[in-house]
Amino acid sequence: MMEQITDYLCKYKNYTFDRHTSADHIDSLQSFEIRDSDIFLVTYPKSGTIWAQNIIISILEQDSSIPAYPNNWKQMPWLEYRGDSEDISLRPSPRLFTTHLIPTLMPTGLKNKGAK
């Protein structure tokens, strides 16, 4: 049976995401608790995100003791994607996040906190 492209997409507020997210997950980000020590990498798709992740991780590895993870996906998880069973809100500071979300879909606490 041939699969439809819609089997791999999730529509939310006129935005299209892949199947690794859901409307419930994007909604839950509105109440995601932001810490002042959080670092967000917010980029457009295809704009050097992986390079920027490597630079941020390299800088922080030299200046502080950030937890070691096996790859960028684990070190700087994507906000819009539901990861494995890990609860990203419980990560030790400084927490690193990557996203392509537009400002209106970002956690609302980001406006009022000292996150970078």
SULTA-V427826 format. One record per pair of residues at least 24 apart in sequence whose C-alpha atoms are under 8 Angstrom apart, sorted by sequence separation. I is the first residue (numbers start at 1). J is the second residue. D is the distance in Angstrom with one decimal. If there is no record, write none. Layout:
# SULTA-V427826
i/j/d
I/J/D
I/J/D
This chain:
# SULTA-V427826
i/j/d
67/92/7.8
66/93/7.7
66/94/6.9
53/98/7.9
29/79/7.8
26/80/6.3
25/80/7.4
38/93/6.9
39/94/7.0
41/96/7.8
43/98/8.0
45/100/6.5
25/81/7.9
33/89/7.2
37/93/6.3
38/94/5.4
39/95/6.2
40/96/6.0
41/97/6.1
42/98/6.0
43/99/6.6
44/100/5.7
25/82/7.1
32/89/7.5
37/94/5.2
38/95/4.9
39/96/4.9
40/97/4.8
41/98/4.7
42/99/5.1
43/100/5.4
37/95/7.0
38/96/6.1
39/97/6.3
40/98/5.8
41/99/6.3
42/100/5.8
21/80/6.4
38/97/7.8
40/99/7.5
42/101/7.4
21/81/4.9
20/81/5.5
21/82/5.6
20/82/6.0
34/107/7.8
33/107/7.9
30/105/7.4
32/107/5.9
34/109/5.8
40/115/7.5
29/105/7.8
30/106/6.8
31/107/6.5
33/109/6.7
34/110/6.2
39/115/5.8
40/116/6.1
29/106/6.8
30/107/4.4
31/108/7.1
32/109/7.4
36/113/5.6
37/114/7.1
38/115/4.9
39/116/4.8
29/107/5.1
30/108/5.5
31/109/7.6
35/113/6.8
36/114/4.4
37/115/5.6
38/116/6.4
26/105/7.2
30/109/7.7
34/113/6.8
35/114/7.4
36/115/4.5
37/116/7.5
35/115/6.3
36/116/7.8
34/115/7.2
